[in-house]
């Protein structure tokens, strides 16, 4: 199998010839499009990962000023006319052109409420979510509607699907009822638009540091996706348990994104990768990966390559 065939097998719940692997980390937001493209290509070439995860390190800010809850009525998000969208699209096209699209490519997108946070900050957004949830929820849906243009635009340009960062399920941030009003409808609008455009989505369930990176994967069981990733170490939900939670759907992950893959010896990386693989109990519908983006100083493509090679050499 080539990389596309291998990952397609996983996405379809079949057994691949080798366990594929995917790891990623952030790049400098000040890079030019050319520099950003080359940084991604360097990672792929030096690590031999099986998918192209295109980072969203250019952030689209919202123009409207929000100080009091009533200001949310003015919140709008630009569609494909946005220069930031065009820069992200140019990075994606550059990667696909340079590689001949020899692996499945996922374009990272943040959900609409997180997009608001990237402009206004957590403190103000969370305060207004409590004070005027419907005003915020209405604005979130306007952001989501514009983001559907982005999602479809990426896929029309050749990207295979979204790497969608689902957030705000940390225990204690929102109740399930609040989540279902403020977060879920916007997420579903973007994910469904990507699927309608022909995309195959990877859902990442993310937790923030002020909540000890915890999340509630059970809140996402109704989301549309082909493969799902969450933090095993921070939720305490293992790969086998999570696979069952999501009805046997394919899963990605298992390795500590701030652990041995960041600063361990090769032998420690191999042992951690093998432990993750063996914990899921099957090669069917599984990709090796980390809990989240690799975070910390001195991120090493060589160390990532050790984990990828361990996955490729594992046979069961």
DALINLIN-V645195 format. One record per helix or strand. SS is the DSSP state (a for helix, b for strand). FROM is the first residue (numbers start at 1). TO is the last residue. If there is no record, write none. Layout:
ss=(SS;SS)
from=(FROM;FROM)
to=(TO;TO)
This chain:
ss=(a;b;b;a;b;a;a;b;a;a;a;b;b;b;a;a;b;a;a;b;a;a;b;a;a;b;b;a)
from=(3;15;21;33;51;69;83;104;112;122;133;161;171;174;176;184;202;209;217;227;232;239;250;260;266;284;286;301)
to=(11;15;22;47;54;74;99;110;120;131;156;166;171;174;182;196;205;211;220;229;235;245;255;263;280;284;290;313)
